[in-house]
Amino acid sequence: MDAYSTSCNSNSHVWTSPPPEEMSPHHSDRQASAQWPTMFEPQAVHVNSDLISKMPFFMDYYKNIMCPSMVFMDGPGNPYREHILHLASSSQSLQHAICALSACNLRMKRRLSLGQDTRELSEKLMAEKSTAESMEDTQPEDQSLSEEYQHRNLAVHLLNQQLNDPVKSSHDSVLATILLLCHYRMVESGIAKFHTQFAGVKKILSMRRSQNLAPSRDSAWMEAIFTYFDAISASINDREAQLNATFYGVMPDAQLLPPGAENLVGCDRELFKTISKLGRLNLLSQHRAVQNLVKNPSRSQSPLGSPLGHAYKANMNGMHHQQMGDIYNLPSHRFDGNGFGSTLDDDEFVSSSLCSSATYDDHRNNFWREWKEARLALQSWEFDSARVHASLPSPATPAQVRDLGSLSEAFRYAALLYTERLASPNVPSTHSNFQNLVSQVVYYATSLEAGSQAEKFLLWPLFVAGSECVNELQQNIVRSKCRDIMARSGYMNNLAALDVLERLWAGEWKDNEPRSPAAVKLEAMRRGPFNWTRCIGGPGVEVEWIMF
């Protein structure tokens, strides 16, 4: 056993110990005046030498295979390559997260190459995941799987040590480690406690704003991705987004994504402003508690207001320093996406549904007001090709800009379909109001250039449309798209999404046992208006599905 104290040099394949100056609390390689705390890694962790010897291979795989596929347009400024690997040069936790991600991606691509039926593959992978989680202290017999789990566990262990220190937890590499562990879970299955990870990110960002430090270098792109992940996950998992305008202390109509974010998430940033509110709308439609929006103009600005690559400028002073604790074991009792106790147990749920008529009317009024605002914004939105082209990190071809436009239109019509279901929770999917919108999503999803890099961002629109899809031809198109994305990327969250859709299309959720009308109504209230909630989520379920 060796004491692991090496790091990856992103400019070569040589592994060296980080220079002493990089471990200094005042070192900044890009901005001498930044004064951001650099990575004080915990004391050396004993790791098997064989595990260390294979790390350059996994780092190289991440750099050359994964990084180009994680953005729309790859280039020298790709932050997954440039920024992440730079941070990894002095962060053991990030190095292990990269290796875990690469190992998992390779494993999933090997499984996909066997040509198994997607349903069979899904069942096998979920069984393996369940077995692994039930035997946490036992290493798998498969050597490659054992190495993957060791890297993942080391990344989490070292990360948790850093999170227990307010200074160490403020470093960019902590956000980067969490980001890649989110990607790891998306590759593995797309089913995990994502809401606790986003809650942890929210605490970290709050701490960073509470510390009077010079701006962090280039962290805005990671905040943008977390904001996007959180909003997309909230819309599917019956909660409100945590990293929203209320958190940033800005007006509700403020931008949450910086210029150029389209290259990272595929969705037009103006359009995302509305999509980020869908989870909140869903809660309002169910008369559930939501955060209060900012009512008065605020001078503080979102750190994401400046272009990607620029540091954020605003601090939120007066906040108390909080130790993070274990981000993967945050207290979950009565904690939902709002960060406070609006998750209801059975008795509370029943009593909350029997609120006074005045309160009920207030909830309905708020819902319809915000629903109309969102609906109008979605209907009036138009893709600004010139603006998007100017914000992309490198010159885009007309075909690439056109693909971003088609992709954003797919998002727009999926969001319109989402709001249509909120307004008409009891109308069958066969109604023309739903099928017309489903057809629009499918049309724009099939309008992309063959082999377009934009396709990998389609999962959320495909999932929303697929949940209302009753036409067998369109179901086949959605199925084919999900499989294609999965085959190229090796991200098994596509498989998890497709598995839910297959169960919906097969009618497996239907319960043939007779139930009273009251029981049917209570079940509908508990699970919300969307078809997919028959298959995922619900009271007592601690994991989330992420559609990215």
C-alpha positions in Angstrom: 0.0 0.0 0.0 1.3 3.4 -0.9 0.5 6.8 0.5 -1.2 8.5 -2.4 0.0 12.1 -2.7 0.3 12.6 -6.4 -1.7 14.7 -8.8 -2.5 14.9 -12.5 -0.8 17.4 -14.7 -3.4 18.3 -17.3 -0.8 19.4 -19.8 0.9 16.0 -20.0 0.5 12.4 -18.8 3.1 12.8 -16.0 1.9 12.6 -12.5 3.7 14.8 -10.0 3.3 16.1 -6.6 1.7 19.6 -6.6 4.3 22.3 -6.2 4.4 23.8 -2.6 3.2 27.2 -3.8 0.0 25.5 -5.2 -0.7 24.3 -1.7 -0.4 27.7 -0.2 -3.6 29.4 1.0 -2.8 32.5 -0.9 -1.7 31.0 -4.2 -3.6 31.9 -7.3 -2.3 30.8 -10.7 -4.6 33.1 -12.8 -5.1 36.1 -10.6 -2.5 37.1 -8.0 -5.0 39.2 -6.2 -7.8 36.6 -6.0 -6.9 35.4 -2.5 -9.2 32.4 -2.9 -8.3 29.5 -0.6 -6.6 26.8 -2.6 -6.9 23.2 -2.0 -5.6 22.0 1.3 -6.0 18.3 0.6 -6.4 16.1 3.7 -3.5 14.1 4.8 -2.3 11.3 2.5 -4.8 8.5 1.9 -3.4 5.0 1.6 -4.3 3.6 -1.8 -3.3 0.4 -3.6 -0.4 1.1 -6.0 -2.2 -0.8 -8.8 -5.1 1.7 -8.5 -2.7 4.6 -8.8 -0.9 3.1 -11.8 -4.1 3.1 -13.9 -5.2 6.6 -13.1 -3.3 8.3 -16.0 -5.3 6.1 -18.4 -8.7 7.2 -16.9 -7.6 10.8 -16.8 -6.6 10.6 -20.5 -9.9 8.9 -21.4 -11.8 11.7 -19.6 -9.7 14.4 -21.4 -9.9 13.0 -24.9 -13.1 11.0 -25.0 -15.6 12.4 -22.5 -14.8 16.1 -22.5 -15.6 16.6 -26.2 -19.0 14.9 -25.7 -20.0 17.0 -22.6 -20.5 20.2 -24.6 -22.2 21.1 -27.8 -19.1 22.6 -29.5 -15.8 21.3 -28.3 -12.7 23.6 -28.4 -9.7 24.7 -26.5 -11.9 26.6 -24.0 -14.0 23.6 -23.1 -14.2 24.1 -19.3 -14.7 20.4 -18.6 -11.2 19.9 -20.0 -9.4 23.2 -19.3 -10.8 24.1 -15.9 -11.5 20.7 -14.4 -8.1 19.2 -15.2 -6.4 22.3 -14.0 -8.2 22.0 -10.7 -7.5 18.3 -10.5 -3.7 19.1 -10.6 -4.0 19.9 -6.9 -7.1 18.0 -5.8 -7.0 14.3 -5.0 -10.8 14.1 -4.6 -11.3 15.5 -8.1 -8.8 13.1 -9.6 -10.6 10.2 -8.1 -14.0 11.6 -9.2 -12.6 11.8 -12.8 -11.3 8.3 -12.7 -14.6 6.9 -11.3 -16.6 8.7 -14.0 -14.3 7.4 -16.8 -14.3 3.9 -15.4 -18.1 3.9 -15.1 -18.5 5.3 -18.6 -16.3 2.6 -20.0 -18.2 -0.1 -18.1 -21.5 1.1 -19.5 -20.3 1.3 -23.0 -19.0 -2.3 -22.7 -22.5 -3.3 -21.5 -24.2 -1.5 -24.4 -21.9 -3.1 -26.9 -23.3 -6.5 -26.0 -26.6 -5.6 -27.7 -28.9 -6.6 -24.8 -32.6 -5.7 -24.8 -32.9 -2.3 -23.0 -35.5 -3.7 -20.5 -33.2 -6.6 -19.7 -30.2 -4.3 -19.4 -32.1 -1.9 -17.2 -33.1 -4.7 -14.8 -29.6 -6.1 -14.6 -28.0 -2.8 -14.0 -30.5 -1.9 -11.3 -30.0 -5.3 -9.6 -26.2 -4.8 -9.7 -26.6 -1.3 -8.2 -28.9 -2.5 -5.5 -26.5 -5.4 -4.6 -23.5 -3.0 -4.5 -25.4 -0.6 -2.2 -26.3 -3.4 0.2 -22.7 -4.6 0.4 -21.0 -1.2 0.9 -18.0 -2.7 2.8 -17.4 -5.6 0.4 -15.5 -5.1 -2.8 -17.0 -6.7 -6.0 -15.2 -9.7 -7.5 -15.0 -7.9 -10.8 -11.7 -6.1 -10.8 -12.7 -3.2 -13.0 -15.9 -2.7 -11.0 -13.9 -2.8 -7.8 -11.5 -0.1 -9.1 -14.4 2.1 -10.1 -16.0 1.8 -6.7 -12.7 2.5 -5.0 -12.2 5.7 -7.0 -15.8 6.8 -6.3 -15.5 6.0 -2.5 -12.2 7.8 -2.3 -13.6 10.9 -4.1 -16.5 11.0 -1.7 -14.4 10.4 1.4 -11.9 13.1 0.5 -14.7 15.5 -0.5 -16.5 15.0 2.8 -13.3 15.9 4.7 -13.0 19.1 2.7 -16.7 20.0 3.3 -16.2 19.9 7.0 -13.9 22.9 6.8 -15.4 26.3 5.8 -12.2 27.3 4.1 -11.5 24.2 2.1 -15.2 23.8 1.1 -15.0 27.2 -0.7 -12.5 26.0 -3.3 -13.6 25.6 -6.9 -12.3 22.0 -6.9 -15.1 21.1 -4.4 -17.8 22.2 -6.8 -16.0 20.4 -9.6 -15.8 17.2 -7.6 -19.6 17.4 -6.9 -20.3 18.1 -10.5 -18.4 15.1 -11.7 -20.0 12.9 -9.1 -23.3 14.1 -10.4 -22.2 13.0 -13.9 -21.1 9.7 -12.4 -24.6 9.1 -11.1 -26.0 10.0 -14.5 -23.8 7.6 -16.2 -24.4 4.9 -13.7 -28.2 5.1 -13.7 -29.6 8.7 -13.5 -31.2 7.7 -10.2 -29.7 9.2 -7.0 -30.2 11.7 -4.2 -29.6 14.6 -6.5 -31.7 16.9 -4.4 -29.3 16.5 -1.5 -26.4 17.2 -3.8 -28.0 20.4 -5.0 -28.8 21.4 -1.4 -25.1 20.9 -0.6 -24.2 23.1 -3.6 -26.6 25.8 -2.4 -24.9 25.8 1.0 -21.4 25.9 -0.5 -22.4 28.9 -2.7 -24.0 30.6 0.3 -20.8 30.2 2.2 -18.7 31.5 -0.7 -20.9 34.6 -0.8 -20.6 35.1 2.9 -16.8 35.2 2.8 -15.3 38.5 1.7 -13.0 36.9 -0.9 -12.0 38.1 -4.3 -14.0 36.4 -7.1 -13.3 32.7 -7.7 -11.8 32.0 -11.1 -14.2 30.9 -13.8 -16.6 29.1 -11.4 -19.7 30.6 -13.1 -19.9 27.8 -15.6 -20.2 25.2 -12.9 -22.9 27.2 -11.1 -24.8 27.5 -14.4 -24.8 23.7 -14.9 -25.9 23.1 -11.3 -28.7 25.6 -11.8 -29.8 23.8 -14.9 -29.5 20.3 -13.4 -31.5 21.5 -10.4 -34.3 23.0 -12.4 -34.6 20.1 -14.8 -34.6 17.6 -11.9 -37.2 19.6 -10.0 -39.6 19.6 -12.9 -39.6 15.8 -13.0 -39.4 15.1 -9.3 -42.2 17.0 -7.8 -40.3 19.8 -6.1 -39.2 23.4 -6.6 -35.8 24.4 -7.9 -33.4 25.3 -5.1 -30.8 27.3 -7.1 -33.2 29.9 -8.4 -33.8 33.7 -8.4 -34.9 33.6 -4.7 -31.6 32.0 -3.8 -29.5 34.5 -5.8 -31.4 37.4 -4.3 -32.5 38.9 -7.6 -35.8 39.7 -9.3 -37.7 36.7 -10.6 -37.2 37.8 -14.2 -33.4 37.9 -13.9 -31.2 35.6 -16.0 -30.0 32.4 -14.2 -27.7 31.3 -17.0 -24.8 33.4 -18.4 -24.2 34.1 -22.1 -22.8 31.1 -23.8 -24.6 28.6 -21.5 -26.2 27.1 -24.6 -22.9 25.3 -25.3 -23.1 23.6 -21.9 -26.8 22.7 -21.6 -28.3 23.0 -25.1 -31.2 25.1 -24.0 -31.5 28.8 -24.9 -30.8 30.9 -21.8 -33.8 33.1 -22.3 -36.1 30.1 -22.6 -34.5 28.5 -19.5 -35.7 31.4 -17.5 -39.2 30.1 -17.8 -38.4 26.4 -17.8 -36.7 26.9 -14.4 -40.1 27.8 -12.9 -41.9 24.7 -14.0 -41.2 22.7 -10.8 -42.7 25.6 -8.8 -45.8 25.7 -11.0 -46.2 22.0 -10.4 -46.2 22.5 -6.6 -48.6 25.4 -6.9 -51.0 23.3 -8.9 -51.1 20.8 -6.0 -51.6 23.6 -3.4 -48.2 22.9 -1.8 -45.8 25.3 -0.2 -43.4 27.3 -2.4 -40.8 29.9 -1.8 -41.7 33.5 -1.8 -40.5 35.4 -4.9 -38.5 38.6 -4.5 -41.1 41.5 -4.6 -38.8 44.5 -4.4 -35.9 45.4 -6.7 -32.6 44.1 -5.5 -29.2 45.6 -6.1 -27.5 42.3 -5.8 -27.0 40.4 -9.0 -26.8 36.7 -9.9 -23.2 35.5 -10.2 -24.3 34.1 -13.5 -25.1 37.4 -15.0 -21.7 37.8 -16.6 -20.4 35.8 -19.6 -18.9 32.4 -18.9 -15.3 32.5 -17.9 -15.9 35.7 -15.9 -15.9 35.5 -12.2 -19.0 36.5 -10.3 -18.9 39.8 -8.4 -21.6 39.9 -5.9 -21.4 38.8 -2.3 -24.2 38.2 0.1 -22.9 39.5 3.4 -24.2 38.8 6.9 -24.7 35.1 6.4 -23.3 32.9 9.1 -20.5 30.4 8.3 -21.8 26.9 8.3 -19.9 23.7 8.2 -21.1 21.5 5.4 -20.9 18.1 7.0 -21.4 15.2 4.8 -23.1 16.4 1.6 -24.2 12.9 0.8 -25.7 12.5 4.3 -27.5 15.8 4.7 -30.4 15.5 7.2 -33.3 14.4 5.0 -36.1 14.4 7.6 -38.7 16.8 6.4 -36.4 18.2 3.8 -37.4 18.7 0.3 -36.3 20.9 -2.6 -37.3 24.1 -0.7 -34.9 23.5 2.1 -37.6 23.6 4.7 -40.2 21.2 6.0 -42.8 21.2 3.3 -42.5 17.5 2.7 -45.7 16.0 4.1 -46.3 12.7 5.8 -49.5 10.8 5.3 -51.6 12.6 8.0 -50.2 16.0 7.0 -51.0 15.4 3.4 -54.6 14.6 4.1 -55.0 17.6 6.4 -53.3 19.9 4.0 -55.8 19.0 1.3 -58.6 20.0 3.6 -57.5 23.6 4.0 -59.9 26.5 4.2 -61.6 27.7 1.1 -59.9 31.0 1.4 -56.4 29.5 1.4 -57.4 27.2 -1.4 -58.5 30.2 -3.5 -55.2 31.9 -2.8 -53.3 28.9 -4.0 -55.4 28.7 -7.1 -55.0 32.4 -7.8 -51.3 32.2 -7.4 -51.1 29.2 -9.6 -53.2 30.7 -12.5 -51.3 34.0 -12.3 -47.9 32.3 -12.6 -49.2 29.8 -15.1 -50.4 32.5 -17.4 -47.1 34.4 -17.1 -45.2 31.2 -18.0 -47.5 30.3 -20.8 -47.2 33.8 -22.3 -43.5 33.7 -22.1 -43.3 30.3 -23.8 -45.7 31.3 -26.5 -43.9 34.6 -27.3 -40.3 33.3 -27.1 -38.4 33.3 -30.3 -34.9 31.9 -31.0 -32.4 34.7 -31.5 -29.8 33.1 -33.7 -27.6 36.2 -33.9 -27.4 36.5 -30.1 -26.7 32.9 -29.5 -24.1 32.8 -32.3 -22.3 35.7 -30.8 -22.2 34.1 -27.3 -20.8 30.7 -28.4 -17.2 30.1 -27.4 -16.0 29.5 -31.0 -17.4 30.3 -34.4 -20.4 28.1 -35.2 -21.6 27.0 -38.6 -25.1 27.9 -39.8 -26.1 24.2 -39.3 -24.9 24.2 -35.7 -26.9 27.4 -34.9 -29.9 25.9 -36.7 -29.6 22.8 -34.5 -29.5 24.9 -31.4 -32.7 26.6 -32.6 -34.4 23.2 -33.2 -33.3 21.9 -29.9 -34.6 25.0 -28.1 -37.9 24.7 -29.9 -38.1 21.1 -28.6 -37.6 22.4 -25.1 -40.2 25.1 -25.7 -42.9 22.8 -26.9 -42.1 20.3 -24.1 -42.5 23.1 -21.6 -45.8 24.1 -23.2 -46.9 20.5 -22.9 -45.9 20.5 -19.3 -48.0 23.6 -18.6 -50.9 22.1 -20.6 -50.9 19.0 -18.2 -50.8 21.3 -15.2 -53.9 23.2 -16.5 -55.7 20.0 -17.4 -54.7 17.2 -15.0 -57.7 15.0 -15.7 -57.8 15.2 -19.5 -56.6 12.1 -21.3 -53.4 12.1 -23.2 -55.3 11.4 -26.4 -56.8 14.9 -26.4 -55.6 17.0 -29.4 -54.3 19.7 -27.0 -51.6 17.2 -25.9 -51.0 15.4 -29.1 -50.4 18.6 -31.1 -47.7 19.6 -28.7 -46.2 16.1 -28.6 -46.0 16.2 -32.4 -44.1 19.5 -32.3 -41.5 18.1 -29.9 -41.0 15.1 -32.1 -40.8 17.2 -35.2 -38.1 19.4 -33.8 -36.2 16.5 -32.3 -36.1 14.9 -35.7 -35.1 18.2 -37.4 -31.5 18.0 -36.1 -28.7 17.3 -38.5 -27.7 13.6 -38.7 -25.3 12.8 -35.8 -25.7 16.3 -34.4 -23.9 17.0 -31.1 -27.2 18.7 -30.1 -29.0 15.4 -29.8 -27.5 14.5 -26.5 -29.4 17.4 -24.8 -32.8 16.0 -26.0 -33.6 13.8 -23.0 -35.9 16.2 -21.1 -38.0 17.2 -24.1 -38.3 13.5 -25.2 -39.2 12.4 -21.7 -41.9 15.0 -21.2 -43.4 14.4 -24.7 -43.0 10.6 -24.4 -45.0 10.6 -21.2 -48.0 11.9 -23.2 -47.3 10.0 -26.4 -50.0 7.6 -27.6 -49.0 7.3 -31.3 -46.9 4.1 -31.9 -44.9 5.7 -34.6 -44.0 8.7 -32.4 -43.2 6.3 -29.5 -40.8 4.5 -31.8 -39.1 7.8 -32.7 -38.7 8.7 -29.0 -37.4 5.2 -28.2 -34.9 5.3 -31.1 -33.6 8.8 -30.0 -33.1 7.7 -26.4 -31.2 4.6 -27.5 -29.0 6.6 -29.9 -28.1 9.1 -27.3 -27.4 6.3 -24.8 -25.2 4.4 -27.2 -23.1 7.4 -28.1 -22.7 8.8 -24.6 -22.8 5.8 -22.3 -25.1 7.7 -20.0 -27.6 5.3 -18.4 -30.0 8.0 -17.3 -31.3 7.7 -20.8 -32.0 4.0 -20.1 -33.8 4.9 -16.9 -35.9 7.5 -18.7 -36.7 5.0 -21.5 -37.6 2.3 -19.0 -40.2 4.6 -17.4 -41.7 5.5 -20.8 -41.8 1.8 -21.8 -43.8 1.0 -18.7 -46.2 3.9 -19.4 -46.6 2.9 -23.0 -47.2 -0.8 -22.0 -49.8 0.3 -19.4 -48.0 -1.5 -16.6 -49.0 1.2 -14.1 -52.7 0.4 -14.4 -54.3 -1.0 -11.3 -57.1 -3.4 -12.0 -58.2 -3.6 -8.4 -61.4 -1.7 -7.7 -61.0 1.4 -5.5 -63.3 4.0 -4.1 -63.5 7.4 -5.8 -62.0 9.0 -2.7 -59.0 6.7 -2.9 -58.5 7.5 -6.5 -58.7 11.2 -5.9 -56.3 11.0 -2.9 -53.8 9.0 -5.0 -54.0 11.6 -7.8 -53.4 14.4 -5.3 -50.4 12.6 -3.8 -48.6 11.9 -7.1 -49.4 15.1 -9.0 -50.7 15.5 -12.5 -48.0 13.8 -14.6 -48.1 10.3 -16.0 -44.5 9.5 -15.0 -45.3 9.8 -11.3 -47.1 6.5 -11.6 -43.7 4.9 -12.1 -41.2 7.1 -10.2 -41.0 9.2 -7.1 -43.8 9.5 -4.5 -44.0 9.8 -0.7 -41.0 8.1 1.0 -38.9 7.9 -2.1 -35.5 9.6 -1.4 -34.0 9.3 -4.9 -34.6 11.5 -8.0 -34.5 10.9 -11.7 -32.5 13.4 -13.7 -33.3 13.9 -17.4 -30.1 15.4 -18.9 
